[in-house]
Amino acid sequence: MSFALVARSVAAICAVLFVILLVFPAAYAPTYGVGADADVQFITRRAAPMFIAPAVILWLAAGAPDSPLRRAVALGFALTFVGIAVTGVAAFLEGSASAAIVIAALGECLMATALWITRKN
């Protein structure tokens, strides 16, 4: 598996999340057993742009040769996805999110691991 493939795949996922969070904020939270009232929709829309930056950066980094900068990008986004996974698992453990969040956390850990493993190739 190459860094280019992983980076472009994760970039595509981030781009899709950006659109979903921005355009369909009421549809996202219920996936994890969380109500989508006006406050949640507001925060969901506000969070949407946070996914366009990784989409653009990873898409462009996918074609870059191995370098300390590319490795730093991979590490930064890997840590971001681990952080997102940890917050999801914590929400599940405190009872504020359904078990579906654990599945999402596994996916986030998978993306983090793939970025980390392929960062040099």
GIJOGI-V103179 format. One line per field, one symbol per residue. psi: psi as a letter, one per 30 degrees, with the letter a starting at -180 (. if undefined). burial: 1 if it has 24 or more other C-alpha atoms within 12 Angstrom, else 0. A space follows every 50 residues. Layout:
psi: ???
burial: ???
This chain:
psi: kleeeeeeeeeeeeeeeeeeeeehfffeefeggkkhaeeeeeeeeefeff feeeeeeeeefefklkleeeeeeeeeeeeeeeeeeeeeeeeeefgfllff feeeeeeeeeeeeeeeegff.
burial: 00110111111111101111110011011001010000001001100100 11011111101101000001101110110111011001100000001100 110110011011111101110
